Amino acid sequence: MRKINIHLALDKPAIEYCMEVNAGIRSISDSVIVFDVNSPMIPHISLVMGTLLNDVDLLMIKKVVEEAASEFQPIQFHVFPPYLENVRTRYIFSDVEDGKGFVNLKNKLQQSLQDKYMCIQNDYSDQAHLTLGHIENNREEVKKHLHQIRANFDFLCTEIEFSDVGPKGTCINSLFRISL
């Protein structure tokens, strides 16, 4: 069965931030997540990730998402400095925060899609975030590097993007986009 991610597409400053932080991480440790011009992986903020149910195709899901998205405006986020999460101690996140738009959109999509169109995989973190890397070694060196990075900027998400799911929950192969 096909596994997809429906996520917010990032603007240029946010993509550049993800690529720069990821490059710094990869200069210290191997990362399964790679953001660079040669990688098919897409920096994003996940809304819904899961497996399509039998007899469901992407166009059916696209129609549901278009209807839900029509009720929302572009979402502005504030980015906080990156850190090594403490649950699995492998993922590197930068938390992002907005008003209520993100949570409302995520909840609307999950309610519209769960068990009707998709088997949704719940993220272990309810906090909206950018995933910047997934490391296996050199954790202390990576932590020191992350403490030197200052984020604290705003960016705007104007589109919802569909993609296939790759290793460690990455998004690969942009399938299509819907404007907010």
Summary of the structure (lengths in Angstrom):
residues: 180
radius of gyration: 16.0
end to end distance: 28.2
largest distance: 49.0
contacts: 559
relative contact order: 0.29
helix: 29%
strand: 37%
